[in-house]
């Protein structure tokens, strides 16, 4: 990921929050395989475990699962079996992208466009890349695999039901769906068709590209342009551009 200084986000708690708020990440692997392409990617929802939530440096571990029939699963399982080790040698990458992102038209740059016209379109977005070492849990006869998948399914369901859907059971909100709501035999059959993945993160890179590198007048134009869209997405983008512009100004002063 290209990381210009004005777009870099170095705060680990901020990066962890983006992952938890937008847990659908793209897992990319480069595992040599005679049967499958070298580079494979899959969209997977993740759980982020952190030993010390108050820590400014704890990168944490990602937990996910994917279909056993997925070619990426097949490549990872074959590599693990060949090496006689569940932990893969190759580094893996998971990319998380925040949901509020949007095209930025040059017409928003109300300071520069009328004077020099030296402006081009772009896209505002926020993303985090997590690099690490992956351990694969795929032996259906292993108690370790069973424990991992049981915990993974329950924790992921709890997080997505309560944090994403806001099914907290408080006030007029319904309670969360739980794995135990499904028939036990059905869950057992479904679990046999998935594998677990745990990634020990050793590097996090974050980028918040929200027009903060632009002149003050152009940033105001971007904010106003998004607000004029009169949509929830537009208002969210306007807020983010305003917030990151204020952070940049505060850092300068």
Protein Blocks (a to p, Z undefined) as FASTA:
>chain_A
ZZdfklpcfbfklmmmmmmmmmcccdddddddfkbcfbdcdddddddddfblmbckbnbj
adddddfklmklmmmmmmmmmnopabdfbdcddddddfbdcdddfklmmmlmmmnopacd
ddddddddddddddddfbfkbmklmmmmmmmmmmmmmmmmmmmnopnopajbccdddfkl
pcfklmmmmmmmpccdddddfbdcddddehklpcfklmmmmmmmmmmnopaklmmmmmmm
mmmmmmmmmmmZZ
